[in-house]
Amino acid sequence: MYGLGVNRLGVPSGKSNPAVHSFSISDLFGSSEEGGWYDPSDASTVFSDTSGTTAATLGGVVGKILDKSGNDLHLTANADNRRPLWGREPTSGARNFLENSNKLTTSDISDSGDGWVRSTFTGTNLTGTATSDDPPVGTGTVHKVACSSTAVIGIQQTQNYFVDENQVLSVYLKLTGEGSTDCKGLLVTAGENCQASVRLDTETITLSGSSTSNVVSSSLTDVGDDWYRLVMTINQSGNTQPILFYFIDSSNNYYTFYSSTPSILIYRPQLEKGTSVTTAQETGLVASVGSANTAILDATEEGYGHYHYLYFDGTDAIGNTNSFTSNEATVVISAEIEDDTQSAIVQQNVTLANGFSLWTNYDSTNKLLSVSKGIAAGITSTLSYPLKNIFTLTADSANDSVTANIGGGTPPDASNTSIQTAGYVSSGDLSVGSYSYTGVTTFKGKIYALVVRDTETEGSELIDTETAIKAKAGL
C-alpha cells in the first residue's frame, strides 16, 4: 500500500528546541495559506449542533467546532451519534472518577441520573442540601444528606468501582446534632461482598462480608471540629459494584430509624486510581469506555486553571468536505491516545495514495505513521498508553518528503524520501478522529488543539507552532 523509508527508533532526548519568541498561531495563515486552526479551549467556537447555533456545554456533545484560521474550514459531525464530547481538566490533571462528585442537593439526588442517586431501597424522603457550614479544608461547599424514611437509607454512585485495580475512596464526614442519637456513621461498600461500618462516634472501621480482603488499607482521621476524613484503598475483583453510603446506628444497623431523622455532612467525596490519596477535585460527567479506560469530562480543582479538549470515544468523527490542492501539508496536534487501537487521527482523502494522514498504531510495526501520497514515515518504538503528547506530520509531495514526530523539536523521529506523485487530490474530505468523515477506523482519546496547514512548516516556525499547541495540553 505504501513504501517505508528508514526509520529512527524512539523519541530522542537530544532534539533541538530553540527559545520561543513572540508568535501567534494565526501568523501561520497570514499569507492566505489554506488550512485550519481548532482550539477547544475557546468556548465561542464550540457548538453542540452541526449548524453552529447552540453553544456546547461541558460534558456534552460537539456537533461543530469553528476554524480560527480565517479560512472557515469548520469541522462538523456528519451524524448525531458521531459527535465527540467537550471536556476540561484542571492543570493538575484529572483524578477524581466520581460522577458529579459534589452534586448532593435534593434536586440532584434522584432515583436515576448521573452521579449520586438514591440507593435501591431508599424512599423518596431522602434530601440533600448545600449548607453554610465551614468545610474542614479549602473553600468548597458542605452538603447535608438526611432522610426520614424508615427503610434502608443511603445514596450510591453511578460510577462503579474499577475491577482488579487499586483505587482510593476518600471523603470528609461529620455527624450533625439532628438525629445524632441514632445516626452514628455510614456503611460503605468496598466492592463485591465487602462492607465497611464507619463509626464516627467511636472512630472505628469494621469490615464485614465474604471479601474483606478487598480493603487493602483504611483510616479514619479526626481533622478537627468533629470532622473526619475516611480513606480506603480498595482492590475489588469480580463484578463491578456501585459505591454505596448507608446511614448506620449504634448497632451498625442500616435498616430502620425510629426516633429522629438521620443526617450527616459530606464534603469532597473522591475516587481515584492508585494507592495514594490526593487533594480533592470536583467532577462533572464521566464517560466510561470499558472497565479500565475512563474519561472525566469536567473536573475542577481549587487553585488550578484548565485545559479543554474534544473526547472521541472510538466511534466519533468530525470533518469538512473542503480539501487541500497544495503539494505540501503540516499537521500539529496535541492529543492523548487512549490505547493501542489502530486509528486515523487526521486524514485528507480516504485513498492513502491521494492525500495525507496521521495514524496511531497503523500496524504491528508502526506506532505512529505519517502518510503522504501513499509514502509513509513510521515510528516503530514501543509506546505506553494512555499517551499524552504532541504529534507532527510534515509532507511535500513535490519534493518527496514526509516526516513523523512525537514530542516536537528537530530532527523528526522518522522520515521518508521515496518518490511521490505531486499534489493532493482536492476531492477528498478532511476528517479528524477517523479514516473517513463517516466514522471508519476511529480515534479513541482526547484532542486538545490542532493545526492543519497546506505548507510544509519548517525550522523555527514549526518549533513555535509545536510549542503553542503543546501549551494547550500542558505539555
C-alpha positions in Angstrom: 0.0 0.0 0.0 2.9 2.3 0.8 6.7 2.5 0.8 8.5 2.8 4.1 11.8 4.7 4.4 14.5 4.2 7.1 13.0 4.9 10.5 14.8 6.1 13.6 13.6 4.2 16.7 12.5 6.0 19.8 11.9 9.6 20.7 15.4 11.1 21.4 16.1 13.4 24.2 18.6 15.4 22.2 16.2 17.2 19.8 16.8 20.9 19.5 14.2 23.2 20.9 15.1 26.9 20.4 13.8 29.6 22.7 10.3 30.8 21.9 9.8 34.4 20.7 6.6 36.3 20.1 4.3 34.1 18.0 0.6 33.6 17.3 -0.9 30.6 15.6 -2.8 33.0 13.4 0.5 34.0 11.9 0.6 30.7 10.1 -2.3 31.8 7.8 -1.2 35.4 7.3 -0.3 34.9 3.6 -3.6 33.2 2.6 -2.4 29.7 3.4 -5.1 27.0 3.3 -5.8 25.0 6.4 -7.5 25.2 9.8 -6.8 26.0 13.5 -9.0 24.3 16.1 -9.0 25.3 19.8 -11.5 23.6 22.2 -10.4 26.0 24.9 -12.2 28.8 23.0 -15.8 28.3 24.1 -17.0 30.7 21.4 -16.0 28.1 18.7 -17.6 25.0 20.2 -21.3 24.1 19.4 -23.5 21.1 20.2 -25.3 21.2 16.9 -23.8 20.9 13.4 -25.3 24.3 12.3 -23.3 26.1 15.0 -26.3 27.8 16.7 -26.3 26.2 20.1 -23.3 26.6 22.4 -21.9 23.3 23.7 -21.9 22.5 27.4 -19.0 20.9 29.3 -19.5 17.1 29.2 -21.9 17.5 26.3 -21.7 16.7 22.6 -19.9 18.8 20.0 -21.5 18.9 16.5 -19.3 21.7 15.2 -16.0 23.5 16.1 -15.1 26.6 14.2 -11.9 27.2 12.4 -9.9 30.1 13.9 -7.5 30.5 10.9 -9.9 32.7 9.0 -10.4 30.1 6.3 -13.8 28.9 7.5 -12.7 25.3 7.4 -15.1 24.4 10.2 -15.4 20.8 11.4 -18.8 19.2 11.8 -20.1 15.8 12.6 -22.0 14.1 9.8 -24.2 12.2 12.2 -25.5 13.0 15.7 -24.2 9.7 17.1 -20.6 10.6 15.9 -20.3 13.8 17.8 -17.3 14.0 20.2 -17.7 15.3 23.8 -16.4 18.6 25.1 -14.3 18.3 28.3 -12.0 20.1 30.6 -9.4 19.0 33.2 -7.5 21.0 35.8 -3.9 21.8 35.0 -3.0 19.4 37.8 -4.6 16.5 35.8 -8.0 14.8 36.3 -8.0 12.2 39.1 -11.5 12.0 40.7 -13.6 9.4 38.9 -16.9 10.0 40.8 -19.6 11.4 38.5 -20.9 14.8 39.6 -19.0 14.2 42.8 -20.3 17.3 44.6 -23.9 17.2 43.4 -25.6 16.3 46.7 -28.7 18.5 46.7 -32.2 17.2 46.6 -32.6 18.3 43.0 -29.6 16.3 42.0 -30.2 13.1 44.1 -32.9 11.2 42.3 -33.8 7.6 41.5 -31.6 7.7 38.4 -29.2 10.0 36.6 -25.6 10.9 36.8 -23.6 11.0 40.0 -25.2 10.4 43.4 -28.6 8.8 43.3 -30.9 7.3 45.9 -29.8 3.8 46.8 -32.0 1.0 45.5 -34.0 0.6 48.8 -34.2 4.3 49.8 -37.6 6.0 49.7 -38.2 9.5 48.3 -37.9 11.1 51.7 -34.1 11.4 51.3 -33.0 15.0 51.0 -29.7 16.8 50.2 -28.9 20.4 50.9 -26.0 22.8 50.5 -25.1 24.2 53.9 -23.2 27.2 55.2 -21.1 25.0 57.4 -17.4 25.7 57.3 -15.5 23.0 55.4 -12.6 21.2 57.2 -10.2 22.2 54.4 -10.4 24.5 51.4 -13.3 26.7 50.5 -15.8 24.3 48.9 -19.5 23.6 49.7 -20.5 21.2 52.5 -23.7 19.2 51.9 -26.1 17.6 54.4 -27.8 14.3 53.4 -30.8 13.4 55.5 -33.8 11.0 55.4 -37.0 10.5 57.4 -37.7 7.2 55.8 -37.9 4.0 57.9 -36.4 1.9 55.2 -32.8 1.5 54.0 -31.4 5.0 53.9 -28.5 5.9 51.7 -27.0 7.2 48.4 -25.0 5.5 45.7 -22.8 6.4 42.8 -23.5 5.7 39.1 -19.7 5.3 38.8 -18.8 1.8 39.9 -15.5 0.7 41.5 -12.9 -0.5 39.0 -12.2 -4.2 38.8 -8.8 -5.6 39.7 -7.3 -2.2 40.2 -6.0 -0.4 43.2 -8.2 2.7 43.9 -8.7 5.1 46.8 -12.0 6.3 48.1 -11.8 9.4 50.3 -14.4 11.7 51.9 -14.8 14.1 54.8 -17.7 13.3 57.1 -19.4 14.9 60.2 -22.4 13.9 62.3 -24.9 16.7 62.9 -26.9 17.4 66.0 -30.1 16.4 64.3 -30.7 12.7 64.6 -27.2 12.1 66.2 -28.8 9.8 68.8 -29.5 7.3 66.1 -27.1 8.0 63.2 -23.5 7.0 64.2 -21.8 6.9 60.8 -22.0 5.2 57.4 -21.9 1.7 56.0 -19.7 2.0 52.9 -19.4 -0.7 50.3 -15.9 -1.7 49.3 -16.6 -3.8 46.2 -18.4 -7.1 45.9 -19.4 -8.8 49.2 -17.5 -6.3 51.4 -18.8 -3.6 53.6 -17.1 -1.2 56.0 -19.1 0.1 59.0 -17.6 3.6 59.6 -18.4 4.7 63.1 -17.7 8.4 63.7 -18.8 8.2 67.4 -16.2 5.5 68.2 -13.7 6.4 65.4 -13.6 2.8 64.2 -13.9 0.9 60.9 -15.3 -2.6 61.0 -15.2 -4.8 57.9 -17.8 -7.5 57.1 -18.8 -9.8 54.3 -17.0 -12.7 52.5 -14.5 -10.4 50.6 -12.9 -8.2 53.3 -9.6 -8.6 51.5 -11.0 -6.1 49.0 -9.9 -3.4 51.5 -6.1 -3.1 51.2 -6.0 -0.4 53.9 -8.3 2.1 55.7 -8.1 5.0 58.0 -10.5 7.4 59.8 -8.7 10.6 60.9 -10.0 13.3 63.2 -9.3 16.6 61.3 -10.9 18.9 63.9 -14.3 20.4 64.7 -15.9 16.9 64.7 -14.9 16.3 61.1 -13.3 13.0 60.0 -11.6 12.0 56.8 -12.3 8.5 55.6 -9.6 7.0 53.3 -10.0 3.4 52.0 -7.7 1.7 49.5 -9.7 -0.9 47.6 -9.0 -3.6 45.1 -12.1 -5.5 44.2 -12.2 -8.5 41.9 -15.1 -10.0 40.1 -18.1 -7.9 39.1 -18.2 -4.1 39.2 -20.0 -2.8 42.2 -21.5 0.6 43.0 -20.2 2.9 45.7 -22.9 3.0 48.5 -23.2 5.2 51.6 -25.8 4.0 54.1 -26.7 5.5 57.4 -26.0 3.2 60.4 -27.0 3.2 64.1 -25.1 2.2 67.2 -25.6 -1.5 66.3 -24.3 -0.9 62.7 -27.8 -1.5 61.6 -28.7 0.3 58.4 -32.3 -0.6 58.0 -34.6 1.4 60.3 -34.5 4.7 62.3 -37.4 5.4 64.6 -36.9 8.4 66.9 -35.3 11.0 64.6 -34.1 12.0 61.2 -30.6 10.6 60.5 -28.3 13.1 58.8 -24.7 13.5 58.0 -22.4 16.2 56.5 -20.5 15.1 53.4 -17.6 17.0 51.8 -15.4 16.3 48.8 -16.0 12.6 48.0 -13.4 11.3 45.6 -12.4 8.0 43.9 -9.0 7.9 42.3 -6.8 5.1 40.8 -3.7 4.0 42.7 -3.0 3.8 46.4 -2.1 7.4 47.2 -4.9 9.8 48.3 -4.5 13.4 46.9 -6.2 16.8 47.0 -9.8 16.5 46.2 -11.4 17.5 42.9 -15.0 18.2 41.9 -16.2 16.4 38.7 -19.0 16.6 36.3 -19.8 13.7 33.9 -17.7 10.6 33.4 -17.7 8.8 30.1 -16.9 5.1 30.6 -15.1 3.2 27.8 -14.5 -0.3 29.2 -13.6 -1.1 32.8 -10.0 0.3 32.5 -10.4 3.4 30.3 -12.5 6.2 31.7 -12.6 9.8 30.6 -13.5 12.5 33.1 -15.3 15.2 31.1 -15.5 18.0 33.6 -13.0 18.2 36.5 -12.1 21.2 38.6 -9.6 21.7 41.4 -9.3 24.6 43.7 -6.4 26.9 42.7 -5.8 25.4 39.3 -6.7 26.5 35.7 -8.0 24.2 33.0 -7.2 22.5 29.7 -10.0 21.8 27.3 -10.4 19.0 24.7 -12.7 17.1 22.4 -13.1 13.5 23.6 -13.5 10.8 20.9 -14.9 7.5 22.1 -13.9 5.3 19.2 -17.0 5.9 17.1 -16.8 9.7 16.7 -15.7 11.7 13.7 -15.8 15.4 12.5 -14.6 16.9 9.3 -15.0 19.2 6.3 -15.7 18.4 2.7 -13.2 21.0 1.5 -9.7 19.8 0.9 -6.2 21.0 0.0 -4.9 21.5 -3.5 -1.3 22.1 -2.5 1.8 19.8 -2.8 2.5 20.4 0.9 0.9 19.7 4.3 1.6 20.1 8.1 -0.4 18.6 10.9 0.4 19.6 14.5 -1.8 18.1 17.2 -1.8 17.8 21.0 -3.7 14.7 22.0 -4.0 11.8 24.4 -4.2 8.5 22.7 -6.2 6.2 25.0 -5.0 2.7 23.9 -3.2 0.8 21.1 -6.2 0.6 18.8 -5.4 1.4 15.1 -6.9 4.7 14.2 -6.6 7.7 11.9 -6.2 11.0 13.9 -6.3 13.2 10.8 -6.9 12.1 7.3 -7.2 14.0 4.0 -8.8 11.8 1.3 -9.9 8.2 2.0 -7.4 6.9 -0.5 -3.9 6.9 1.0 -2.2 7.3 -2.4 -4.2 10.6 -3.0 -3.8 12.5 0.3 -2.0 12.8 3.7 -2.8 11.3 7.0 -1.6 10.8 10.5 -2.2 7.4 12.1 -1.7 5.8 15.5 -0.9 2.1 15.7 -1.3 1.7 11.9 0.0 -1.9 12.2 2.1 -4.1 14.5 5.3 -2.2 13.4 4.3 1.4 13.0 3.1 3.0 16.2 2.8 6.5 14.7 2.6 6.8 10.9 2.6 9.8 8.6 1.5 9.1 5.1 1.8 11.4 2.0 0.6 10.1 -1.4 1.0 6.5 -0.2 4.6 7.0 1.0 4.9 6.6 4.8 7.3 7.5 7.6 6.7 5.3 10.7 7.8 5.4 14.3 8.4 1.9 15.4 9.4 2.2 19.0 7.1 0.7 21.7 4.7 3.3 23.2 2.9 3.2 26.5 -0.8 4.2 26.8 -2.5 6.4 27.6 -0.1 8.6 25.7 -0.4 12.3 26.0 1.9 14.3 23.7 2.3 16.4 20.6 2.3 14.6 17.2 3.5 16.2 14.0 3.3 15.4 10.3 5.1 17.3 7.6 4.9 16.5 3.9 5.9 17.8 0.5 4.8 15.5 -2.3 6.6 17.6 -5.0 10.0 17.1 -3.2 9.3 13.6 -2.0 9.3 14.3 1.7 7.2 13.0 4.6 8.1 13.0 8.4 6.6 11.8 11.6 7.4 13.2 15.1 6.4 12.8 18.7 7.2 15.4 21.2 8.1 18.2 18.9 11.6 19.6 18.1 14.1 18.6 15.4 15.1 16.4 13.8 11.9 14.3 13.3 11.7 10.8 14.6 11.0 9.2 11.2 11.3 10.4 7.6 11.0 9.0 4.1 12.2 10.5 0.8 10.8 7.9 -1.6 9.3 9.2 -4.8 5.7 10.6 -4.5 3.3 11.9 -7.1 3.0 15.7 -6.7 -0.3 17.3 -5.5 -3.0 16.2 -3.2 -6.4 15.2 -4.7 -8.8 18.0 -3.9 -11.9 15.9 -3.9 -11.1 14.1 -0.6 -12.7 15.1 2.7 -10.6 16.4 5.7 -11.5 14.1 8.6 -10.5 14.4 12.2 -10.8 11.4 14.5 -11.4 9.0 11.7 -10.1 7.4 8.5 -13.1 8.8 6.7 -15.6 11.5 7.6 -18.2 8.7 8.1 -16.5 7.2 11.1 -14.2 4.4 9.9 -11.1 3.4 11.9 -11.9 6.0 14.5 -9.7 7.5 17.2 -10.1 7.0 20.9 -8.8 9.7 23.1 -8.6 13.5 23.6 -7.7 16.2 21.2 -6.6 19.5 22.9 -5.6 21.5 19.9 -5.0 21.0 16.1 -3.4 22.9 13.3 -3.7 21.7 9.7 -1.8 23.7 7.0 -1.2 23.5 3.3 2.5 24.3 3.7 5.4 22.2 4.9 6.1 24.2 8.1 9.8 24.0 8.9 12.5 25.5 11.2 11.7 28.0 13.9 8.1 28.4 12.6 7.5 24.7 13.2 9.0 24.8 16.6 6.9 27.9 17.5 3.8 26.0 16.3 4.6 22.9 18.3 5.3 25.0 21.4 1.9 26.8 21.1 0.0 23.6 20.6 1.8 21.9 23.5 0.7 24.7 25.8 -2.9 23.9 25.1 -2.4 20.5 26.7 0.0 21.5 29.4 2.9 19.6 27.7 
